[in-house]
Amino acid sequence: MTEVIAVTGLTKIYGTKRVVDDFDITVPRGAIYGFLGPNGSGKTTTIRMLCGLLTPDAGQGTCLGYDIRAQADRIKEQVGYMTQKFSLYEDLSIRENLDFIGRMYRVRDRGARVAAALDDLGLANRAGQLAGTLSGGWKQRLALAACLLHDPKLLLLDEPTAGVDPKARRDFWDEIRRLSGQGVTVLVSTHYMDEAVQCDRIAYIAYGKKLIDGPSADIPKQVGLETWRVEGPDLAALEVRVKTMPGIVQVARFGASLHVSGTDKQAFENTIETLKAEGTHRWSEQVAGLEEAFIYLMAGSRDNFAATEDKVGSS
Ligand SMILES: Nc1ncnc2c1ncn2[C@@H]1O[C@H](COP(=O)(O)OP(=O)(O)OP(=O)(O)O)[C@@H](O)[C@H]1O
């Protein structure tokens, strides 16, 4: 099986809200697939339908070769799911938590597996410490270790490093890369650019619909940003002025330069010509990268939950 997830038409409706709307996705084995999108856009609901925790209102397909409707229990056994909030027991010790998860999944050689996980984590000498006393970064490493105990073939990570410092995020991603290298497939929802750039493929979701999907390298093209880089004096003042000019949809600071982007080719190029003619700054055309595309997508995203509530309220 080369496709770990293959679903079409996935839909979930709560009341009058289609929180996931006709969602298709194919995830190849070993891929790191990023789910990007604003709050309330349906990422968690999608993940929960894929792993058999939630029954879709429409749609069909397979996850790990099992039917997402008829064989949800089989899927749950083989998936590692790390939820947004720390879901282990804060008043159990680190070892007790791992042992409990091992029992739940009926892990063979549980004692040895837990000991190995503690060693891998570097927590063997703190195994008796209560999980609730760990820092955010350590809690997240423990949660990852717990959801790996039963050797899942698919990892579903829902904003796994929210609120975790950059160093701990990097360590976490080193581990994810290592797992992916071993053939574990990873689906991860994220709001962070440094996580998005780690993904092989990206799907961008808003209002429950998938708007963009493809290999990370293709995303900037799909977003359709034209970008110029500008260097020179007083970039702060230039930034304020350029933002209001016709055809400009984004001005982002990259070190000692600005990246100025537009989507309407004609209007954008007219404005760039006007600015270049001023002769005060150095302008060079730039191939838009994932960073610009990510900033553009996330900046254009209102909180979908609030937006939906507005719509409901005003109707
Ligand atoms: N059990 C439920 N009952 C009613 N509405 C729900 C339920 N679960 C989710 N929703 C709504 O569905 C929408 C999508 O929520 P979901 O948590 O899937 O989004 P998300 O993209 O994961 O957001 P976030 O990044 O904030 O976690 C939201 O408007 C949410 O309020």
The ligand as a Gaussian input file, in Angstrom:
#p B3LYP/6-31G(d) Opt

LIG

0 1
 N      -18.787000      18.861000      18.636000
 C      -19.025000      20.003000      18.002000
 N      -20.254000      20.564000      17.997000
 C      -20.501000      21.715000      17.333000
 N      -19.569000      22.396000      16.641000
 C      -18.318000      21.897000      16.617000
 C      -17.980000      20.684000      17.300000
 N      -16.660000      20.423000      17.076000
 C      -16.200000      21.432000      16.310000
 N      -17.200000      22.322000      16.044000
 C      -17.072000      23.535000      15.227000
 O      -16.535000      23.148000      13.981000
 C      -15.673000      24.165000      13.473000
 C      -14.338000      23.530000      13.141000
 O      -13.657000      23.201000      14.355000
 P      -12.241000      22.481000      14.380000
 O      -11.854000      22.323000      15.811000
 O      -12.279000      21.281000      13.538000
 O      -11.317000      23.570000      13.672000
 P       -9.737000      23.726000      13.695000
 O       -9.350000      24.151000      12.327000
 O       -9.104000      22.499000      14.245000
 O       -9.536000      24.936000      14.679000
 P       -8.380000      25.179000      15.786000
 O       -7.149000      25.503000      15.028000
 O       -8.919000      26.331000      16.575000
 O       -8.329000      23.918000      16.582000
 C      -15.621000      25.244000      14.531000
 O      -16.551000      26.251000      14.168000
 C      -16.066000      24.512000      15.785000
 O      -16.675000      25.379000      16.692000

